[in-house]
Amino acid sequence: MRAVERYTGRSCWSDTYLLSHCEGYRLDATDGTVGYVERVVRRPDGGPVVLRVNGINGSVTVAVADVVELHPHDESLLIRQTRRSLA
């Protein structure tokens, strides 16, 4: 996963920190919008494990490992799956 910046400055936050605090971000798949992150489920050490997403057809769970891009200024994430594979 990589954080993608849309400006020339640098973020002082790590990718893990940004992903741990992405509630409300739009989650996109390769074929469109899945929904919005409603909760980040964390390990005991605080690191993110899965995202609970309020989707168009109900709630879905997405592994953090499936996030390929993080756009902090657009408040969006891109995952490698399609919407159909999550249904």
N, C-alpha and C positions, 0 to 999 in steps of 0.2 A: 504494500500500500504506500502511496505517496501523497503528500499534501501538495495540492496544486495552487499556486498563488496567481492572482490575476493582476498584480501590481509589481513594481520592481523592488519593493522593500522585503525584508525578511521577517518572519514571525518568530517571536521569542518562545512560542509554545511548541512542544514536541508533537509528533503525529499521534503518539499514544495519549497524551493529554487531550488533544483536540477530539480524538475519537471517544474518549471517556466522557466528554461533555457535549455530545452532539444531539441531545434531546431537541426535538423540533426540526431537525434537518430533514430535507427532502431526500428520499432514497430512490435513486434511478437504477434501472437495469439496462441491459443493452437494447431492449425494445420498448422502453418507456418508463414512466414513473410507477413505482411500487406503492409508495405511501410516505408516511412521516414517522420518524423515530419517536416512539413514546417513552422508551426506557432503555437504558444501557445496563445489562446484567454484568456484574464484575466478579472476578476471582476474589478470594480472601485477601490477597495482597493489593487489591484495588484496580488491577488491570482489567480492561474490557474483554469479555468473552463473546457475548452475543448481543444483538440488537432486537428489541421487540418493536415491531413496526405496525402501526395502524394503517392497514392497506385498504384499497378500494373494496376488496372482497373479504374483509375481515383481517384479523391480526395474523402476522407471520413472524417467524423467528429467522434471523439471518446471522450466520457466523461472522465475527469480525474478520476472520481470515479471508472471507470472500469480498471484502471491500478492497477495490483496486485504486480508487482515487477519492481524495477528500478535498473539498472546495470550501474552506472556512469562510470566505467572504461572500459566497453565494449560499452558504449554509446547505450544502448538498453533498451527497455521497454517491459514488458509482460502484455497483457490484458486477461481478463477472457473469452472473446468471441472467436468464430471461425471466420475465414476470410469470410466464407459464410454468417454469420449473419450480417456482415457489408455491404455486397453488396446490 
